[in-house]
């Protein structure tokens, strides 16, 4: 189900959004999609964050967009480095913007918009370092 929700074109749009956001920042963004989430969505997102080794970025500035499509749950989880510098309720504001799109089943557009918004915040606090920046995490969507 989760993998079928996004066409090849949708996946390309999401991956391109990640690459575009990361072009201006040393931050890292990943999207993980699965069918269901038993229990608390933030707890599950934290498990996925660790499983994907997102906590191992040099500046602790990774952001996870987690979706459980069957259960209609999603979360945005930032690592310690980014959470120290973003304004209060920052992730909630992005979630609200994404939810506007999700309510009309525009999941790709919702993700694209959320990625773009988080990328802007990452750019502000973690500017791109063309000398030493490496892509520490894959840009492709992970599914489970």
HUZI-V421787 format. One line per field, one symbol per residue. ss: DSSP state (H for helix, E for strand, L for the rest). phi: phi as a letter, one per 20 degrees, with the letter a starting at -180 (. if undefined). A space follows every 10 residues. Layout:
# HUZI-V421787
ss=???
phi=???
This chain:
# HUZI-V421787
ss=LHHHHLLHHH HHHHHHHHHH HHLLELLEEE EEEELLLLLL HHHHHHHHHH HLLHHHLLLL LEEEEEEELL LLEEEEEELH HHHLLLLLLH HHHHHHHHHH HHLLLLHHHH HHHHHHHHHH HHHHHLELLL LLLLLLLLLL LEEL
phi=.gfffdfgff ffffffffff fffdbefccc dccbfccenf ffffffffgf felffefgdl cecdddcdff elcbbccdfg ffffdffgmf ffffgffffg fffdmeffff fgffffffff ffgfdcffdf fdfcffcfef fdcb
